[in-house]
């Protein structure tokens, strides 16, 4: 098990990384601004359920296969990029919120379920998350304090908890902004277009950088 001192240092480093907006944060904020607090928090839940998959993969060493294989890395990244583009197109084709508000409650339930799945898939298909857990978390593993897989699992779960808090704050903040934007129909339409464009832009960025890999260190 990691020591208390290790957890404190790890928490500080992790929070510094979490508060910097990345694809996941932008996704959460976009959902919150466009659909409110509940949708934002559901997307956060989906993202961090996917985080547990990455934590488990890192703990048992499966992520190393992804990082070592250029083909696998590129394929997963392109799949994630394509999914973001699909999300953006879907949002651009969404009817005005006034029409959506007239839909039945079961439809809203299905929408939240889809929001959860979208968040899960976005993070699951982000190979940078796997690389993060391989490159960052092991720096805090102490061989003298037990097996590395257990320590990686503990640190990964703690990172997920911190992420839930950080991303949850972004979700609430985004919903607060969205509530004020939604008072104006024109801003509402512009927000939907901006949200869709954000997803498409993130997908395009991921696709353009899909083949960018960190060169391996030369063998001694």
N, C-alpha and C positions, 0 to 999 in steps of 0.2 A: 504493500500500500504506500502511496506517496506520503511524505511527511507534511506536517502542517505548513512549514516554511515553504515547501515546494508548491503547495496548493495556493498559498498567498501570492507568490511570484507568478505562478501560472495564471491566476485569476487576473492580475494586473495586465499581463501581456495579452491575454485573451480579450479582455475588455477593450484594450486599445485597438485590437483588430476588428472587434465586433461593431464598434461605434462608427467606423469608417464605412460609408455607404458602398455596397457592392451589388452584384446582380440580385441577391436574395433580398436585401434591404429595399432596393428599388422596386422589386416585385411586390413586396409587402405594402410599401407606401402607395404604389399605384392601385392596388386592390382596395386599400383603406380609403383613399381619396375618392375613388369611383363608386364604392359599394358600402362603405361604412365600417365601424369598429368590428362588428361581428365577422364580416368577411375577411378583414385584415388579420384578426386573431386566428381564424380558421386556417388561413394561408400560412401563418407562423407555425401552427401545429403541424401542418403537412410538411413544411420545410424541415422541421426538427425531428419528425418521425423518420424522414429520410436520413437525417444526420446519424440516427442510431444505426442505420445500415452501414454507413461509412465507418462509424466507430467499430462495429463488429468486424468489418472487413479489414480494417487496420490492425485490430487486435490479433487476428488469425493470420495476417500476412497476405491476404488476397489482393489488397490494394497495390502491393509491390508488383504484381503481375501486370496490372493496368499501367503503372508508371514505366515499367521496363519495356512494354510493347508499344512502339510508336503507332502501329496500326490500330491497336485497341484504344489507345488514348485519343487518336484522331477520330475514330468512328464514334466513340461515346460523345465526344465534344460536338461533333457535327449533328448527332441525334438530338442533343440538348438544344443546339442552336435552332434546328428545324422546329422543335417543339415550341420555343419562344416565339418564333415567327407565326406559327399556327395560332398561338394565343392572341398575338397582336391582331391578326386578321379577324379572328372570332370577335374580339372586342369592337373593332371598327364596324363590324356588321351587326352589332347589337342594337336593338331599337332604343328609342329615347327612354330615359328612366321613367317618365310619366306613364308610358305604356307598360313598362315592366312592373310598376307598382300595382297595376290592375290584375296581375296574374295571381293564381291561387297559391295558398300556402304550401301545398306539396311541391309546386314548381320551385319555390324558394328553398325548400329542403334539398331538392336535387341540386340546386345551384350551389349551396354551401358544400355539398358533398363533392361537386366538381371542383370547387375552389380548393378544398383540401387535397384532392388528387393532383390538381395542377401544381400546387406548392410542393407536394411530394416528388413529382416527376421532375420539376425544374431543378431541385437540389440533388436528386438521385443521379440525374444525367449530367451533373457538373463535375468533371474529373478533377477540377482544381480543388474540390473539397477533399477528394481522396488524397491528392498530393499534399494538401495542408496537413492532414492527419499523419501522413508519413514523414513529412519534413519538420513540422512544428512540435507536435505532441511528444515524439521520442526524445526531444531535447530535455525534457523534464523527467525522464525515466531514470531511476537510480537502480543499477543492477544489484546493489547491496540490500535493497528493500523488497525483494521478492521477484516473481516472474514479470517480465516485460508485458505480456498480454494483459494481465490483470491491471497493471498500472496504466496502460494505455486505455483500457476500458473505463477505469475510474476517472481519469482525466478527460476522456471523451464525453462521458455522461455529464461531468461537471461543466464542460464547455457548452454542452447542449442546454443545461439549466441557465447558464449565463446568457446564452443566445436567445432563449425564450423571453427572458426579462428585457434584454436590449431590443430585440425585434418587436416585442409586445409594445414597448414604449413608442417605437416608430409607427406601429399600427394605430395606436391611440392618437398620436399627433397627426398622422395622415388623415384619420377620420375627422378630427377637429377642423382641419383645413377644408376637407371635402364637404363638411356640413355647411360651411359658409359659401363655398363655391356653388353648391346645389341650389342655393336660393335664386340663382340667376340662370335662366334657361340657356342663354348663349354661352355662358361660362361652362355650363354643364356639358353642352355638346363639344366645346373645345377641350374639356378635360378628358372626355371619352376618346377623342382623336389623339390627344397627347399621350394617353395611357397606351393605346394601341401602337402608336409610333414608338413609344419607349420599349415595348416588348420586341417589336420588329428590329429596332436598332440594337438591342442587346443580342438578339439572335444573329444579326449580321456581324456584330463585333466578335462574337464567339466563333462564327464560321471563319472570319478572316484570320483569327489567331489560332485556328485549330491545329495548324502544323508547326506553331512556334513551340519549341521544346527547349528546356534548359540543357545545355551541353553537359555531358557527364564529365566529372573530374578525371584528369589523366591518371593512369595507374602509376604508382611509384616504381 
